[in-house]
Amino acid sequence: MSENVTLGAALQRTWAETKETFGGVIKAPRALWGLNVADVFVQGLVYFGLLTVLGKYLSENVGLTDLHAGWIYSFLTGGFTFSMLFLGGACDKIGVRKAIAISMLLIAIGFVILSMAGSMHLTGGLYSPMFYLVLIAIFVMVIGNGMLQPTMYAGVKQFTNEKTAAVGYAMIYGLMNLGGFLAGLISPFARHHSEKILPPNGITGVFWVYTAMSFVVLVIVMAILTKKTIVKGTLTQIDQTKEEEAANKNVPILSTVLFGFAAITSLVLRFKTQNDLWYAPLVIFGVAAIWDYLKKRPDHPFRDSKFTFFIFILIPVQTLFAHQWLTVPYYIDRAFAGTTIGNNFEFFSNINPVLIFFLCPMVAVLTSRVNVYTMMIIGTFVMAVPTFFLAIGPTPVLLIAYIIAMTVGEAMWQPRFLQFAAEIAPKGKTGVYMGVAQFPWFLTKVITGLYSGWFLAKYCPKPELGLPMDTQTMWFIYGLIALISPIALIFVKGWIGKDMHERATASASSREACAESVN
């Protein structure tokens, strides 16, 4: 019998879950405290703070076009996700403490290089000394973040047990979002106070603040995560099955070489020869790499056609996530130039994380009885439609309405998607399915970054250029792109909807039966 949940009851349970999360922070083992400190200030504040101002920095400080700035974003954000495939297992070999120390040190060094690039009065522009220094900084950060995020989740697993694991993972997600919100408060303050010292806009001053913060947090985390604390805080025995060990040993060397060759060849064609088909090697060798990888893994999730279609059809609506840093900060800074909103674009660009922190548990309670596939359709639709608010015109009311409505849609489907991917995974393959489910997110970051700069230059140019703005058309097109996901999910509901729901339900029922037998 389905349970009707009122809004008041949902709010009460949301408040209860929020208190539980913060209560878990207080009562958690000291080792988990170390992870939480790194999570708030490095994974949250520093990372989201960088994403918010990097576009403006590349455009105004480095002197890149909006198109090239978008490509740098693709390299940065896509690199974070892609590097996890190669560096995610580092913590298994060297331990959580060393992995966190190395990753945070690399991130701090990356910020040192990035801050120096803006302080040394170097020549700007494409292929300039400043450009290459920024690329080096971003490359170092990509490596650091590629190690950090998997290590954080491995640490939560190590420092929690069956009773505290849910709270531990909730803390990681929630505190990271709070850190992103804090970046929106700190960045405008640091930027405005650095404009005269570090022209033209004070963003280099923001980077120096993040540099100092990275080193300070590194020292604090290492002081908390002592070897004694690690041993005392370890509540879960870390173990690998024989199948997992065999999979880890079966490194896809040929696939890696093919993909690396594709990336290098495409970059050479693009920047050295200006060939219009510069992306062809990336596509051809990328497909070859995937084919080589899959033929050695007959049970890989990509061989599940329904699951594969399901995760890839979400790419259009996921582009709105990428636009949170690729487009929204630019849009607010330029379309609202000279206003309070424009002068504090970092704050308004980072309202989404704090809303997500509070909305996710409430929406989960209200929709817990709704069919998962149905919720995916409704959630992606609710997330996509508000984009058309911005297509009406740049006004404060419509901007806030977009942020709130879009965030509600995100809270409706994104957590259910991750749950869905875990539920339908065959026994012993949950980790593989969860990893594969994130692969389209990597593609989304890369693809969206390739075209977002062109759209900005055409429809939302810098005000000082004196060119006409047409942000309405830009957001209208982005809205149409996002709507592809819910519309496609509706059309294929008969093909995959029932089957996917039955698989998820069967998996959940199986777990409940096992739990009851144990009790």
Residue, then its C-alpha position, 0 to 999 in steps of 0.5 A: m500500500s503506497e504511503n501519502v507523504t504531506l509536504g509538512a511531513a517531508l519537511q520534518r523528515t528533511w530537517a531530521e536528515t539534515k540534523e542526522t548529517f551534521g550529527g554524524v559530522i560531530k560523532a564521526p571517527r576523527a579520521l572521517w573528520g579529516l576527509n570532511v575538512a578536505d571535502v568542504f575546502v578542497q573538493g567543494l570551495v576550491y574546486f567550484g570556486l575555480l570553475t566559477v571564475l576560470g572562464k572570466y580569467l581565461s577571457e580577460n586575463v589570459g586573453l583567449t577567445d570564448l571558444h578557446a576558453g571553453w576548450i580549456y574548460s573541457f580539458l579541465t573538467g573532462g580531465f578530472t573525470f577521465s584521470m580517475l580511470f587511471l588514478g582512482g586505484a592509487c589509494d588501494k596501493i599506497g593508502v588513503r593518507k598518502a593518496i590524500a596528501i599527494s593529491m592535495l599537494l598537487i592541487a596546491i602546487g597547481f594553484v601556485i602555478l596558476s596564481m604566478a601566471g597572473s602575477m608575473h605580467l606575462t604576455g597573454g593570448l593563445y600559445s603565449p607564455m601565460f597560456y602554457l603556464v595556465l595549461i601546466a597548472i591545470f594539468v597538475m590539478v587534473i592529476g591531483n583531483g583524479m586521485l582525490q575524489p576516488t580516495m575520498y570515497a574509499g576513505v568513507k568506506q574505510f572509516t564507516n560501517e554498515k550503520t554509519a555508511a549512509v551518513g558518511y556518504a551523505m556528508i561527502y555529498g552535502l559538505m562538498n555542495l556547502g563548500g561550493f556555496l562558500a566559494g560564492l561568498i569568498s570569491p567576490f570579497a577577495r576579487h573586489h579587494s584585489e582589483k587594484i593590486l592585481p588588475p584587470n579584475g582581481i581574479t589572480g587575488v582569488f587564486w592566491v587565496y585558494t592557494a593559501m587555503s589549499f596549503v593550510v587545509l593540507v596541513i590540517v588534514m595531515a595533522i588529523l589523519t595520523k597513522k594512529t588515527i587511520v588505524k583507530g578509525t578503520l571500521t570496514q575491512i578493505d578486501q577485494t574479491k578474486e574477480e576484482e583483483a583479476a580485473n585490476k590486473n587486466v589493464p587495457i594497455l592497447s585501449t589506453v595507447l589508442f585513445g592517447f594517440a587519438a587525443i594527441t593527433s587531434l590536437v596537432l591537427r587542430f592547432k598546427t594545421q587548422n584542419d577542419l576534420w581535426y576531430a576525426p582521429l579522436v572519433i576513429f581511434g576512440v571507437a577502436a579503443i572502446w572496441d578493444y576494451l569491450k571485446k575482452r570483457p563480455d559481461h561489460p555493462f556497455r554490452d547491455s543495450k538498454f542500459t547503454f541507451f539509457i545512460f547516454i540519452l541523459i547527455p542532453v539534459q546533463t549539458l545543463f550541469a556543465h553550463q553551470w560553470l561553462t555558461v552561467p557565470y559568463y551570462i550573469d557577469r555580462a548580461f547583468a554587468g554593472t548591477t549587484i548581481g553582475n558584480n557578485f556573479e560568483f555568489f549567484s552562480n553557486i546558489n545551486p549547491v546549497l539548494i541541492f543540499f536541502l532539496c535532495p532529502m525532501v524531494a527523495v521523501l516526497t517521491s520515494r513511492v514513484n516509479v523510478y523510470t517515471m521519476m527520471i522522465i519527470g525530473t529531466f523534464v522539470m530540469a529542462v523546461p526552466t531553461f526557457f525562462l532565460a529565453i524570455g530575457p535577462t531579468p533577476v526574477l527569471l534568473i532566480a526562478y531558473i536556478i530554483a526550478m532547475t535545481v528542483g528537477e536535478a534533485m528529482w532525477q539525479p540521485r534516483f539515477l545513481q540509485f537506479a544504476a546500482e539497483i539494476a547492476p547484476k550481483g558483483k558488478t555494482g562498482v562497474y555499473m556505477g563507473v560506466a554510468q558516469f562515463p556519459w558525464f565525462l563526454t558531456k563535459v568535453i562536448t559541451g565545452l567544445y561549443s559553449g564558447w562559440f555560443l557565448a561569443k555569438y550571443c553573449p559577448k563581452p560588453e566592452l566589445g559593443l556587440p549586440m547580445d541575444t542571450q534569449t536565442m542561446w538559452f532557447i537552443y540550450g533548452l531544446i537540447a535539454l528537452i531531448s532527454p525527457i522526450a526520448l525517455i517517453f518514446v522508448k518507455g515501452w522498450i526499456g522502461k518496464d524492463m529497467h523498472e522490473r530489474a531495479t525492483a527485483s534487485a531491491s526485493s532481493r536485498e530486502a529478503c536477504a536483510e529479513s533472513v539475517n534479522 
